[in-house]
Amino acid sequence: MPAQIKKYKAAAVTAEPGWFDLELSVQKTIKWINEAGAAGCRLVAFPEVWIPGYPYWMWKINYQQSLPFLKAYRENSLPSDSDEMRRIRAAARENGIYVSLGYSEIDMATCHLAQVLIGPNGDVLNHRRKIKPTHVEKLVFGDGAGDSFEPVVDTDIGRVGQLNCWENMNPFLKAYACSLGEQVHVAAWPIYPDKTSLNYPDPYTNVSDPNSDIVSPAYAIETCTYVLAPFQRLSQEGVAKNTPPGVDVETPERYNGHTRIYGPDGSLLAKPGKDFEGLVFVDIDLNETHLPKALADFGGHYMRADLIRLLVDTRRKELITHADTDSGIGSYSTLDRVGLSKPLSEPKADVRGIKKVVPRTTMEGEVNGVLNGT
C-alpha cells in the first residue's frame, strides 16, 4: 500500500545497553521508546542485539575465558514469547510508534541475532534473523531460516527494512531489499572499535569507520533509501563487565560516536559526537526518494531481469518434519511458534513503572540531525 504518512520524525538510538542484564536491558529499551514518543517520532531504531548488548568480548578472549560470559549471555537473552517482549510491545503501543528492535533471541537452545519491527499498535509486523553469524559470532549465535529472512515490510510510514551488521554490505541482500521498493532502512550495528585499534593483518573492514562512513551511505545510495545506522556505546564500566580477569582493560573512547543517518542520495544528515548518548533525530520525507530512484532504481527500471535474476527461497527447512493430516508434509511459521503473532492484552497503563520521559536535553547535531541525550 502507498505510505499514508510521508513526512515524519524518526530516531536512532546511540546508547549503552544493559550488559548481561535482561531486566535492565528492557528498562533501557522502554526508556528510549518513551523518549522517542515524547519527541514526536513515528519510528525509533535500536542497534544490533541491543538486548542484552553485543557480545564483543568474543573477539578478544579464548575458549576457556569465554565460558562464563557465554553462560551469562544466554541466561539474559530475550525469548520472543515472554513478559519482557510483551512489555516492549506495550511501550510501542503506548507511544503509538514503530520500533525496530535488535535482540539476542533465545529459541529453545539456540541464540539468534534477531530483529523485530513492532507496529504502533504493539503487533509484530516482521521477525527476522541474521542469515549467517560473522566469524567468531558463531560461538554464540545460530543461522536464520527461510521464514525469518524477509527484510522489508509495507507500513503507513513507507516500506521499512532492517538488516544486521555486515548484512548491510551483502550485495544479494541489498538487491532483494531494493526489489521490494524499500524506502527507509535500519542498518543495525553492534559495538565497534575505530581504526585506532587496527593491528595488521586485521582488515580495515573489521572496524567501525568503513561501516559507519562507507557501508551505510553506500546502502543509501544503492537503494535510494533513508538509512538509520544506530551503533551501541561503551562506558568504562561496560568495558569492565566485558573483560575477563587477567586481560588488559581498554578505554572505551574508540568504541563511541559511530551512529549515522543518511538521506536517500547518500548525504550525511546526522552524526553525534563521541561523548553523546541518546537519540539522534531525522526528519524523513518520503518524497525525497523519488528523484534518486528515478535516476537509479535497481529494483525496477534500472535493472535487466532478462539478464540478471536473484533466486530467493523463504521456505523454512526443518531438521525433522511430520506428516500432516492430509498425508503431506507439515509446516509451521517461526513467527507463530515463538509467540510473536500473539495479540497483546488490553492496555493496563503500566509498563513496569517506566513512564514516558520528556527529553531533558536537546542540542543541534553536528550535521543536521537533532540529538536528545541524557
SERO-4910 file (N, C-alpha, C, O; in steps of 0.05 Angstrom, whole numbers):
BEGIN
 pado doro    nc1    nc2    nc3   cac1   cac2   cac3    cc1    cc2    cc3    oc1    oc2    oc3
  Met    A     17    -24      0      0      0      0     18     25      0     39     25     12
  Pro    A      9     46    -13     24     71    -11     25     82     17      6     79     32
  Ala    A     48     94     24     50    106     51     29    127     56     25    144     39
  Gln    A     16    126     79     -3    147     85      9    170     99     -1    193     98
  Ile    A     32    166    112     47    187    126     74    189    112     91    172    115
  Lys    A     78    211     98    102    214     82    124    231     95    147    230     89
  Lys    A    115    248    114    134    265    128    131    259    158    110    262    170
  Tyr    A    154    252    171    153    246    199    181    247    211    201    248    197
  Lys    A    182    247    237    207    247    252    214    218    260    197    203    268
  Ala    A    240    211    258    249    185    266    274    189    283    286    210    284
  Ala    A    282    168    297    305    169    315    321    144    315    310    122    313
  Ala    A    348    147    317    366    124    320    377    125    348    386    147    358
  Val    A    378    103    362    387    101    389    418     97    389    427     78    377
  Thr    A    432    115    402    461    110    406    466    111    436    468    133    448
  Ala    A    467     88    448    468     86    478    481     60    486    486     43    470
  Glu    A    487     59    512    499     34    523    477     15    531    459     23    545
  Pro    A    479    -10    523    459    -30    531    462    -38    560    481    -30    574
  Gly    A    444    -55    569    446    -65    597    461    -92    598    448   -113    600
  Trp    A    487    -90    597    504   -114    593    496   -137    612    494   -133    636
  Phe    A    491   -161    600    486   -185    616    463   -182    635    462   -196    656
  Asp    A    444   -165    630    423   -159    649    397   -155    633    392   -133    623
  Leu    A    381   -176    630    357   -174    614    337   -153    625    327   -137    609
  Glu    A    333   -152    651    314   -133    662    323   -104    657    307    -87    649
  Leu    A    349    -98    662    359    -72    657    357    -65    627    351    -42    620
  Ser    A    362    -84    610    360    -80    581    332    -72    573    328    -55    557
  Val    A    312    -86    584    284    -80    578    277    -52    588    264    -36    574
  Gln    A    286    -45    612    281    -18    622    293      3    605    280     24    599
  Lys    A    318     -1    596    331     19    578    316     21    552    312     42    541
  Thr    A    306     -2    541    292     -2    516    266     14    519    260     31    501
  Ile    A    251     10    540    226     25    544    232     54    548    217     71    539
  Lys    A    253     60    562    261     89    566    265    103    540    254    125    536
  Trp    A    280     90    521    285    104    496    260    104    477    257    123    462
  Ile    A    243     84    479    218     85    465    201    108    475    189    123    459
  Asn    A    200    111    501    184    133    513    195    160    505    180    178    499
  Glu    A    222    163    505    233    189    498    229    195    468    223    218    461
  Ala    A    231    175    451    225    179    423    196    186    419    189    204    403
  Gly    A    178    173    433    150    180    432    144    208    441    129    223    429
  Ala    A    157    216    463    153    243    474    163    264    455    153    287    454
  Ala    A    183    257    438    195    276    419    178    277    393    185    292    375
  Gly    A    157    260    391    140    261    368    149    243    345    141    247    322
  Cys    A    166    223    351    177    205    330    156    185    322    139    176    339
  Arg    A    156    177    297    140    155    287    155    129    286    143    107    285
  Leu    A    182    131    287    199    107    285    223    111    303    235    133    303
  Val    A    231     90    317    256     90    333    271     65    326    259     43    326
  Ala    A    297     67    322    313     44    313    335     39    333    350     57    341
  Phe    A    337     13    341    357      5    361    380    -10    346    375    -21    324
  Pro    A    404    -12    358    426    -26    346    423    -56    345    403    -67    356
  Glu    A    442    -69    333    442    -99    332    445   -110    360    460   -100    377
  Val    A    430   -132    365    429   -145    392    432   -125    415    448   -129    433
  Trp    A    416   -104    414    415    -84    435    409    -98    462    420    -90    483
  Ile    A    392   -118    462    387   -134    485    401   -161    482    396   -175    462
  Pro    A    418   -169    501    428   -155    524    456   -142    519    473   -143    536
  Gly    A    459   -131    495    485   -119    487    500   -138    468    498   -162    470
  Tyr    A    515   -126    450    531   -142    432    554   -155    447    569   -142    461
  Pro    A    558   -182    444    579   -196    459    607   -191    446    619   -210    436
  Tyr    A    617   -166    448    642   -160    435    666   -174    448    687   -176    437
  Trp    A    661   -183    473    682   -199    487    691   -223    471    714   -232    474
  Met    A    674   -234    454    680   -259    440    703   -255    420    716   -274    411
  Trp    A    708   -229    412    730   -224    394    757   -222    408    778   -220    395
  Lys    A    757   -223    434    782   -216    449    792   -237    468    813   -233    480
  Ile    A    777   -259    472    784   -278    493    784   -307    481    773   -312    460
  Asn    A    797   -325    496    798   -352    486    774   -368    496    757   -358    510
  Tyr    A    773   -393    488    750   -410    494    745   -412    524    722   -407    532
  Gln    A    765   -419    540    760   -422    569    751   -396    581    733   -396    598
  Gln    A    763   -373    573    754   -347    584    726   -341    576    711   -327    591
  Ser    A    717   -351    553    691   -344    542    668   -357    557    645   -347    557
  Leu    A    673   -379    571    651   -396    581    633   -382    601    608   -383    598
  Pro    A    644   -368    621    626   -353    640    610   -331    626    587   -327    632
  Phe    A    623   -318    606    609   -297    591    586   -309    574    564   -299    573
  Leu    A    592   -332    561    572   -345    544    548   -354    560    525   -350    552
  Lys    A    553   -365    584    531   -374    601    513   -351    609    489   -352    607
  Ala    A    526   -329    619    511   -306    628    496   -292    605    474   -283    608
  Tyr    A    508   -293    581    496   -280    558    470   -296    550    449   -283    545
  Arg    A    472   -322    550    449   -338    543    427   -335    564    403   -334    557
  Glu    A    435   -334    589    415   -331    611    400   -305    609    377   -303    618
  Asn    A    412   -284    597    399   -258    595    391   -250    567    385   -227    561
  Ser    A    390   -270    548    379   -266    522    349   -266    524    337   -275    544
  Leu    A    336   -255    503    307   -249    505    290   -270    490    292   -272    466
  Pro    A    274   -286    504    255   -303    490    233   -286    477    224   -267    489
  Ser    A    225   -293    453    205   -276    440    178   -278    453    163   -258    454
  Asp    A    170   -301    463    145   -305    477    150   -302    507    152   -322    522
  Ser    A    152   -277    516    160   -271    543    146   -246    553    138   -229    537
  Asp    A    144   -243    579    133   -218    590    151   -194    583    141   -172    578
  Glu    A    177   -199    581    195   -177    574    189   -166    546    188   -142    542
  Met    A    185   -184    526    178   -175    499    151   -162    499    147   -142    485
  Arg    A    132   -172    514    106   -160    515    107   -132    527     91   -115    519
  Arg    A    124   -128    547    127   -101    558    138    -81    537    129    -58    536
  Ile    A    157    -91    520    168    -73    499    146    -68    478    143    -45    469
  Arg    A    131    -88    471    109    -84    452     88    -65    463     78    -48    449
  Ala    A     83    -67    489     63    -49    502     74    -20    501     58     -1    498
  Ala    A    100    -16    505    111     11    504    108     23    476    103     46    474
  Ala    A    112      6    455    108     16    428     79     25    425     73     46    413
  Arg    A     61      8    434     32     15    432     25     40    448     11     58    439
  Glu    A     36     43    472     31     66    489     40     92    476     27    113    479
  Asn    A     61     90    461     72    114    447     63    117    418     69    137    405
  Gly    A     49     97    408     39     98    380     63    101    360     62    117    342
  Ile    A     84     84    364    109     87    349    117     60    338    113     39    350
  Tyr    A    130     61    314    143     37    303    170     34    317    185     53    321
  Val    A    177      9    325    202      3    339    216    -19    323    206    -41    320
  Ser    A    241    -12    314    259    -32    303    278    -41    325    295    -25    333
  Leu    A    274    -65    335    289    -75    358    308    -97    350    300   -117    338
  Gly    A    334    -94    358    353   -116    355    357   -130    381    361   -117    402
  Tyr    A    356   -156    381    359   -171    407    371   -199    402    368   -210    380
  Ser    A    384   -209    422    393   -237    422    369   -253    430    360   -254    453
  Glu    A    357   -267    410    333   -283    414    342   -311    421    355   -325    405
  Ile    A    334   -321    445    339   -348    452    314   -365    445    293   -360    456
  Asp    A    318   -384    428    296   -401    418    304   -430    424    321   -441    410
  Met    A    291   -442    443    299   -468    454    328   -467    462    334   -454    482
  Ala    A    347   -479    448    375   -480    457    393   -463    439    417   -464    442
  Thr    A    382   -447    421    398   -431    403    392   -401    405    369   -393    407
  Cys    A    413   -385    405    411   -356    404    413   -347    375    428   -358    359
  His    A    397   -327    368    398   -315    342    401   -285    343    392   -272    363
  Leu    A    415   -273    323    417   -244    321    391   -235    307    389   -234    283
  Ala    A    371   -228    324    344   -224    314    337   -194    313    348   -178    327
  Gln    A    317   -188    296    305   -162    295    275   -165    292    265   -184    279
  Val    A    260   -148    305    231   -146    301    225   -117    293    238    -98    302
  Leu    A    204   -114    277    192    -88    273    164    -89    286    147   -104    278
  Ile    A    162    -73    307    137    -72    323    121    -48    313    131    -26    310
  Gly    A     95    -52    308     78    -31    299     68    -14    321     71    -21    345
  Pro    A     55      9    315     45     28    335     22     17    352     14     28    372
  Asn    A     11     -6    343    -10    -19    359      1    -42    376    -14    -57    389
  Gly    A     28    -46    375     41    -67    390     44    -93    376     56   -112    387
  Asp    A     33    -96    352     36   -121    337     64   -123    325     76   -103    318
  Val    A     73   -147    323     99   -152    309     94   -155    280     81   -174    271
  Leu    A    104   -136    264    100   -136    235    121   -153    220    115   -163    198
  Asn    A    144   -155    231    165   -171    218    184   -182    240    189   -169    260
  His    A    193   -207    235    212   -220    253    233   -233    235    227   -250    219
  Arg    A    257   -224    238    278   -234    221    303   -241    238    307   -232    260
  Arg    A    319   -259    227    344   -267    240    367   -265    220    364   -271    196
  Lys    A    389   -255    230    413   -253    213    419   -280    200    419   -300    214
  Ile    A    423   -279    174    424   -305    160    450   -321    166    450   -345    165
  Lys    A    471   -306    173    497   -320    179    513   -304    199    521   -281    193
  Pro    A    517   -314    223    535   -300    242    563   -296    230    573   -313    215
  Thr    A    575   -274    237    601   -267    226    624   -278    242    626   -272    266
  His    A    641   -294    230    666   -304    242    661   -314    271    647   -334    274
  Val    A    673   -302    291    671   -313    318    643   -310    330    638   -322    351
  Glu    A    625   -296    317    597   -295    326    584   -323    327    565   -328    341
  Lys    A    596   -341    311    586   -369    311    589   -383    338    577   -403    344
  Leu    A    607   -372    355    609   -382    383    584   -379    398    578   -395    416
  Val    A    568   -358    391    544   -351    407    518   -356    392    499   -364    404
  Phe    A    518   -351    365    493   -350    351    491   -371    329    511   -380    318
  Gly    A    466   -378    322    459   -395    300    450   -380    276    447   -356    277
  Asp    A    445   -394    254    436   -383    229    406   -376    229    391   -389    244
  Gly    A    398   -357    213    370   -353    208    359   -373    189    374   -387    175
  Ala    A    332   -375    187    319   -394    169    304   -378    147    302   -354    148
  Gly    A    292   -393    128    279   -380    106    256   -363    114    252   -341    103
  Asp    A    240   -371    133    216   -355    140    223   -333    161    204   -320    170
  Ser    A    248   -330    168    256   -307    184    276   -290    168    295   -278    179
  Phe    A    272   -289    142    291   -277    123    282   -250    112    299   -233    106
  Glu    A    256   -246    111    245   -223     97    256   -197    110    254   -194    134
  Pro    A    266   -178     94    278   -154    106    260   -129    105    266   -110    119
  Val    A    238   -129     89    223   -104     85    193   -109     91    182   -130     83
  Val    A    181    -89    103    152    -90    110    139    -65    100    149    -43    102
  Asp    A    115    -68     88     99    -46     79     83    -34    102     68    -49    115
  Thr    A     87     -8    108     73      4    131     62     31    122     66     40     99
  Asp    A     47     44    140     36     70    133     57     92    134     50    115    128
  Ile    A     82     86    143    103    106    142    123     99    120    146    109    119
  Gly    A    115     81    102    133     73     80    141     44     82    133     30    101
  Arg    A    156     35     63    167      8     63    193      8     79    213     18     70
  Val    A    191     -4    103    213     -2    123    228    -29    123    216    -50    125
  Gly    A    255    -27    121    272    -51    120    291    -51    143    297    -31    156
  Gln    A    302    -75    149    321    -80    171    341   -100    163    334   -121    150
  Leu    A    367    -95    169    388   -115    166    407   -111    189    408    -89    202
  Asn    A    422   -132    195    442   -131    217    470   -130    207    478   -146    190
  Cys    A    486   -111    217    515   -110    213    524   -114    184    515   -100    167
  Trp    A    541   -134    179    552   -138    153    531   -148    132    537   -149    109
  Glu    A    507   -154    141    485   -159    121    481   -134    104    473   -135     82
  Asn    A    488   -110    116    484    -85    102    504    -81     79    501    -62     63
  Met    A    524    -98     77    542    -96     53    540   -121     36    556   -125     18
  Asn    A    521   -139     42    517   -162     26    501   -155      1    478   -147      3
  Pro    A    514   -157    -23    500   -147    -47    475   -162    -54    457   -150    -66
  Phe    A    473   -187    -46    448   -202    -51    425   -192    -34    403   -189    -43
  Leu    A    431   -187     -8    410   -177     10    401   -149      2    378   -143      3
  Lys    A    420   -133     -6    413   -106    -16    396   -107    -41    376    -92    -43
  Ala    A    403   -125    -59    387   -128    -84    359   -136    -77    340   -126    -89
  Tyr    A    356   -155    -58    329   -164    -51    313   -142    -39    290   -137    -46
  Ala    A    325   -127    -19    310   -105     -6    303    -84    -27    281    -73    -25
  Cys    A    321    -79    -45    316    -58    -66    292    -67    -83    276    -50    -91
  Ser    A    291    -93    -89    269   -103   -106    242   -100    -93    221   -101   -106
  Leu    A    242    -98    -66    217    -95    -51    209    -66    -48    189    -60    -34
  Gly    A    224    -48    -61    216    -19    -60    222     -5    -34    208     13    -27
  Glu    A    242    -15    -19    248     -3      7    252     27      5    263     37    -14
  Gln    A    242     41     26    244     70     27    259     80     52    273    100     51
  Val    A    256     65     74    270     72     99    283     47    109    271     26    112
  His    A    309     49    115    325     25    123    338     29    150    349     50    155
  Val    A    336      8    166    351      8    192    375    -11    188    372    -35    187
  Ala    A    399      2    187    424    -13    186    434    -15    215    448      2    225
  Ala    A    427    -37    228    433    -40    257    461    -50    260    469    -71    249
  Trp    A    477    -36    276    505    -42    280    510    -48    310    495    -40    327
  Pro    A    532    -63    316    538    -70    344    555    -49    357    555    -26    349
  Ile    A    571    -58    377    592    -41    388    617    -47    371    623    -71    366
  Tyr    A    632    -26    363    653    -30    344    676    -11    350    671     13    354
  Pro    A    701    -20    351    724     -1    355    730     14    329    723      5    307
  Asp    A    743     37    332    751     52    307    778     42    298    790     23    308
  Lys    A    788     56    277    812     46    263    837     48    280    858     37    273
  Thr    A    836     63    303    860     64    320    866     37    333    888     33    344
  Ser    A    846     18    332    850     -8    344    863    -28    325    869    -50    333
  Leu    A    867    -20    300    876    -39    279    905    -48    284    922    -32    290
  Asn    A    908    -74    282    935    -86    282    936   -106    259    920   -124    257
  Tyr    A    956   -102    242    960   -119    219    963   -148    228    977   -153    248
  Pro    A    950   -167    215    936   -166    189    906   -163    191    892   -170    172
  Asp    A    895   -153    213    866   -149    215    857   -130    194    868   -108    192
  Pro    A    837   -137    177    829   -119    155    815    -94    165    802    -94    186
  Tyr    A    818    -73    150    804    -47    155    774    -51    156    760    -36    169
  Thr    A    764    -71    141    735    -77    141    725    -81    169    701    -76    174
  Asn    A    742    -90    187    733   -100    213    734    -79    235    736    -86    259
  Val    A    732    -53    228    730    -32    248    706    -14    240    694    -18    219
  Ser    A    699      4    258    674     19    254    675     39    231    655     43    218
  Asp    A    698     51    225    699     73    206    688     66    179    671     81    169
  Pro    A    696     45    166    684     39    140    655     32    141    640     36    122
  Asn    A    646     20    164    618     12    166    599     36    171    577     36    160
  Ser    A    608     55    187    592     79    191    594     99    168    574    113    162
  Asp    A    617    100    155    622    122    136    625    113    107    627    130     89
  Ile    A    624     87    102    625     77     74    602     58     69    586     62     50
  Val    A    599     37     85    578     17     81    551     29     83    533     24     66
  Ser    A    546     44    105    519     55    109    511     75     88    488     73     77
  Pro    A    528     94     80    519    112     58    518     98     32    502    105     15
  Ala    A    535     78     27    533     62      2    506     49      0    494     48    -21
  Tyr    A    496     39     23    469     26     23    448     47     14    431     42     -2
  Ala    A    450     71     26    432     93     19    433     99    -11    412    102    -24
  Ile    A    457    102    -22    460    109    -50    449     87    -68    435     92    -88
  Glu    A    456     62    -62    450     40    -80    420     32    -79    409     22    -99
  Thr    A    407     38    -56    378     31    -54    360     55    -54    336     53    -55
  Cys    A    372     79    -53    357    105    -53    338    106    -29    315    113    -32
  Thr    A    348     98     -6    332     98     19    345    116     40    369    122     39
  Tyr    A    328    126     58    338    137     83    350    114     99    339     92    101
  Val    A    374    118    110    387     97    126    393    108    154    408    126    158
  Leu    A    380     95    174    386    100    202    405     78    210    399     54    209
  Ala    A    429     86    219    451     67    226    458     70    255    478     83    262
  Pro    A    443     58    274    449     61    302    471     41    311    471     18    304
  Phe    A    490     52    327    511     36    339    507     37    369    496     56    380
  Gln    A    517     16    383    517     17    412    541     34    422    559     41    407
  Arg    A    540     40    448    562     55    461    573     38    484    561     18    492
  Leu    A    596     47    494    610     32    514    622     51    534    635     71    527
  Ser    A    618     46    560    630     62    582    653     46    594    657     22    588
  Gln    A    667     58    612    689     44    626    677     21    643    690      0    645
  Glu    A    654     26    654    641      4    670    633    -19    651    636    -42    658
  Gly    A    624    -12    627    617    -32    608    641    -48    599    639    -73    595
  Val    A    664    -35    595    689    -49    588    695    -69    610    702    -92    604
  Ala    A    693    -61    635    700    -79    657    682   -104    658    691   -126    663
  Lys    A    656   -100    652    637   -122    651    643   -142    629    636   -165    631
  Asn    A    656   -133    608    662   -149    585    691   -159    583    699   -170    563
  Thr    A    706   -155    605    734   -163    605    740   -184    627    733   -179    650
  Pro    A    751   -207    620    756   -228    640    780   -221    657    797   -204    649
  Pro    A    783   -233    680    807   -229    696    832   -236    681    834   -255    666
  Gly    A    853   -219    685    879   -224    673    882   -212    645    903   -214    633
  Val    A    860   -200    634    861   -187    607    862   -157    611    847   -146    627
  Asp    A    879   -144    595    881   -115    598    854   -101    592    840   -109    574
  Val    A    848    -81    609    822    -67    606    827    -43    587    845    -27    591
  Glu    A    810    -41    567    813    -20    547    800      6    557    787      6    578
  Thr    A    805     27    543    790     52    546    767     52    525    771     42    503
  Pro    A    744     63    532    721     59    515    718     79    491    702     75    474
  Glu    A    735    100    491    730    122    472    729    113    443    713    123    427
  Arg    A    747     94    435    748     85    407    723     70    399    719     65    375
  Tyr    A    705     63    418    681     49    411    656     67    407    635     57    400
  Asn    A    659     93    411    636    110    412    635    131    389    655    137    377
  Gly    A    611    141    385    607    162    365    604    153    336    609    169    318
  His    A    594    129    332    593    119    304    566    119    291    563    113    268
  Thr    A    545    125    306    518    126    295    516    147    273    527    169    275
  Arg    A    502    141    252    498    159    229    469    157    219    456    137    223
  Ile    A    460    178    205    435    177    189    441    190    162    453    212    161
  Tyr    A    433    176    141    438    185    114    412    188     98    392    174    103
  Gly    A    412    207     80    390    211     62    390    192     39    410    178     35
  Pro    A    369    192     22    367    173      0    386    178    -23    388    162    -41
  Asp    A    401    200    -22    422    205    -41    450    201    -29    470    207    -41
  Gly    A    450    190     -4    476    184      9    487    207     25    508    205     37
  Ser    A    473    230     26    483    253     41    480    248     71    461    235     80
  Leu    A    500    257     86    500    254    115    481    274    128    484    298    125
  Leu    A    461    264    143    441    281    155    445    284    185    438    305    196
  Ala    A    458    265    198    462    267    227    485    250    236    488    228    227
  Lys    A    501    262    254    524    248    265    529    258    293    535    282    296
  Pro    A    528    241    314    533    251    341    562    253    347    579    241    333
  Gly    A    569    267    368    596    268    378    603    243    394    585    228    401
  Lys    A    628    239    399    637    214    413    626    213    441    623    191    452
  Asp    A    621    235    454    612    235    481    582    234    484    571    234    506
  Phe    A    568    234    462    538    236    463    525    209    467    533    189    454
  Glu    A    506    208    485    488    184    488    460    194    487    452    212    501
  Gly    A    443    181    470    415    189    468    403    182    442    410    162    430
  Leu    A    385    199    433    371    195    408    382    214    386    386    238    392
  Val    A    386    204    363    395    220    340    371    222    322    361    202    312
  Phe    A    361    246    316    336    251    302    341    257    273    362    267    265
  Val    A    320    251    257    320    259    229    291    264    221    273    251    230
  Asp    A    287    284    203    261    289    191    260    274    164    274    282    146
  Ile    A    243    254    162    240    239    138    218    250    120    197    257    130
  Asp    A    224    252     95    205    260     74    207    240     52    226    241     36
  Leu    A    188    222     50    190    200     30    190    211      2    200    197    -16
  Asn    A    180    235     -3    181    246    -30    210    251    -39    215    254    -63
  Glu    A    229    253    -19    257    257    -27    269    232    -38    292    233    -48
  Thr    A    255    209    -37    266    185    -50    260    184    -80    271    168    -94
  His    A    242    201    -89    232    199   -117    255    203   -137    259    187   -155
  Leu    A    269    225   -135    289    231   -156    313    212   -155    322    203   -177
  Pro    A    324    204   -132    345    184   -133    335    158   -146    350    146   -161
  Lys    A    310    150   -140    300    125   -152    294    129   -182    296    111   -198
  Ala    A    287    154   -190    282    159   -218    308    157   -234    308    149   -257
  Leu    A    331    163   -221    357    160   -234    367    132   -234    378    122   -254
  Ala    A    363    117   -211    376     91   -209    360     73   -191    368     68   -168
  Asp    A    338     63   -200    322     43   -185    331     15   -193    321      4   -213
  Phe    A    349      4   -177    360    -23   -184    340    -45   -178    345    -68   -184
  Gly    A    317    -38   -166    296    -57   -163    273    -54   -183    252    -66   -180
  Gly    A    278    -37   -203    257    -32   -223    269    -25   -250    281    -43   -263
  His    A    265      0   -259    272      7   -286    301      6   -293    308      5   -316
  Tyr    A    319      7   -273    348      7   -278    360    -20   -275    384    -22   -268
  Met    A    345    -41   -280    355    -68   -278    344    -85   -301    323    -78   -312
  Arg    A    359   -106   -308    351   -123   -331    345   -151   -321    364   -167   -318
  Ala    A    320   -157   -315    312   -183   -305    317   -205   -325    319   -229   -318
  Asp    A    318   -198   -351    323   -218   -372    353   -227   -371    360   -247   -383
  Leu    A    370   -211   -358    399   -217   -357    408   -227   -330    424   -245   -327
  Ile    A    397   -214   -309    406   -220   -281    382   -223   -264    364   -206   -263
  Arg    A    380   -246   -250    358   -251   -231    369   -263   -205    390   -277   -206
  Leu    A    355   -258   -184    363   -269   -157    342   -288   -148    318   -282   -146
  Leu    A    350   -313   -142    332   -333   -131    330   -330   -101    351   -331    -87
  Val    A    306   -326    -90    302   -323    -61    283   -346    -52    262   -350    -64
  Asp    A    291   -360    -31    275   -382    -21    269   -377      8    286   -380     26
  Thr    A    244   -368     14    237   -361     42    222   -384     56    209   -379     76
  Arg    A    223   -408     45    211   -431     58    229   -439     82    254   -437     81
  Arg    A    216   -449    103    231   -459    126    239   -488    121    222   -504    112
  Lys    A    264   -495    126    273   -523    124    277   -534    152    290   -522    169
  Glu    A    266   -558    156    266   -570    183    286   -592    185    292   -607    166
  Leu    A    297   -595    209    313   -619    216    295   -644    217    303   -666    209
  Ile    A    270   -639    227    251   -661    229    224   -651    218    216   -628    225
  Thr    A    211   -666    201    185   -659    191    165   -680    198    172   -704    200
  His    A    140   -672    200    119   -691    207     98   -691    185     92   -670    173
  Ala    A     87   -714    179     65   -716    160     40   -702    172     34   -706    196
  Asp    A     26   -686    156      2   -674    166    -22   -692    161    -19   -714    151
  Thr    A    -46   -682    168    -70   -699    167    -77   -706    138    -93   -725    133
  Asp    A    -67   -691    119    -73   -697     91    -51   -713     78    -49   -714     53
  Ser    A    -34   -725     94    -12   -742     85      9   -726     70     25   -737     55
  Gly    A     10   -700     74     31   -683     63     52   -679     84     54   -693    104
  Ile    A     69   -659     80     89   -652     99     80   -628    116     74   -607    105
  Gly    A     80   -631    142     71   -609    159     91   -586    160    115   -591    156
  Ser    A     81   -563    164     99   -539    165     87   -520    185     64   -522    194
  Tyr    A    103   -500    193     94   -480    212    110   -455    207    130   -454    193
  Ser    A    101   -433    219    114   -407    218    130   -403    243    120   -407    265
  Thr    A    155   -394    240    171   -388    263    159   -365    279    159   -366    304
  Leu    A    147   -346    266    134   -323    279    112   -334    298    110   -324    321
  Asp    A     96   -353    288     76   -365    305     88   -382    328     79   -380    351
  Arg    A    107   -398    321    118   -417    341    131   -403    364    129   -412    387
  Val    A    145   -380    359    159   -366    381    140   -346    395    149   -332    413
  Gly    A    115   -345    386     95   -329    401     93   -300    394     79   -286    407
  Leu    A    106   -292    372    105   -263    365     80   -255    351     74   -231    348
  Ser    A     64   -275    342     39   -268    329     16   -266    349     -7   -258    342
  Lys    A     21   -272    375      0   -269    395     -7   -240    400     11   -224    402
  Pro    A    -33   -233    401    -40   -206    406    -34   -198    435    -34   -215    453
  Leu    A    -29   -173    439    -25   -163    467    -52   -162    481    -73   -160    468
  Ser    A    -51   -164    507    -75   -160    523    -82   -130    523    -67   -114    513
  Glu    A   -105   -124    533   -114    -96    533    -95    -79    549    -84    -89    569
  Pro    A    -92    -54    542    -73    -36    556    -81    -34    586   -104    -33    593
  Lys    A    -59    -33    602    -63    -30    631    -51     -5    643    -49     -2    667
  Ala    A    -41     12    625    -29     38    634     -6     33    652      0     49    670
  Asp    A      9     10    648     32      4    665     52    -11    649     47    -33    639
  Val    A     75      1    645     97    -13    632    119    -16    652    141     -6    649
  Arg    A    113    -32    673    131    -37    695    143    -12    708    166    -11    714
  Gly    A    125      8    710    134     32    724    151     50    708    160     71    718
  Ile    A    157     43    683    173     61    666    155     80    652    139     72    635
  Lys    A    155    105    660    137    124    649    150    140    626    174    141    623
  Lys    A    132    152    610    142    167    587    159    190    598    150    205    616
  Val    A    182    193    587    202    213    597    203    236    577    208    232    553
  Val    A    200    260    587    203    284    570    233    288    567    247    289    587
  Pro    A    243    292    542    271    296    538    282    318    555    271    340    556
  Arg    A    304    313    568    316    333    586    335    352    572    337    375    579
  Thr    A    349    342    551    369    358    538    367    354    508    365    332    499
  Thr    A    366    376    493    368    374    464    389    392    454    394    413    467
  Met    A    401    385    432    421    402    421    423    397    391    414    375    382
  Glu    A    434    415    376    436    411    347    457    390    341    478    389    354
  Gly    A    452    373    322    471    352    313    495    365    299    494    388    291
  Glu    A    516    350    296    540    360    283    535    365    253    550    380    241
  Val    A    514    353    242    508    359    214    481    372    214    480    397    217
  Asn    A    459    357    211    432    370    211    414    357    231    393    369    238
  Gly    A    420    333    241    402    319    259    402    332    286    421    345    295
  Val    A    379    330    300    376    340    327    380    316    346    369    295    342
  Leu    A    395    321    367    402    299    386    388    304    412    385    326    421
  Asn    A    380    282    425    369    283    452    385    265    469    387    241    465
  Gly    A    398    276    490    416    260    506    409    260    535    391    275    544
  Thr    A    424    244    550    419    243    579    444    251    593    445    252    618
***
